[in-house]
Amino acid sequence: MGWLFGIIIFALDVWAIASIINTNASNGTKIMWILLILILPVVGLIIWWFAGPKANYRV
């Protein structure tokens, strides 16, 4: 069952990184957030969810 949790966290991390890339934030800010998520996958994802830059999706 642990592998399922790992796959879910991996998918959420990839989604978060893609969202970070699609923001208007500076490149330095994007790199900082991406490194945080890569180094601390679960904690970084939670911090990003509450405090990180959100993507600018256009419909």
Secondary structure, DSSP 8 states (H G I E B T S, - for coil): -HHHHHHHHHHHHHHHHHHHHTSSS-HHHHHHHHHHHHHSHHHHHHHHHHHS-------
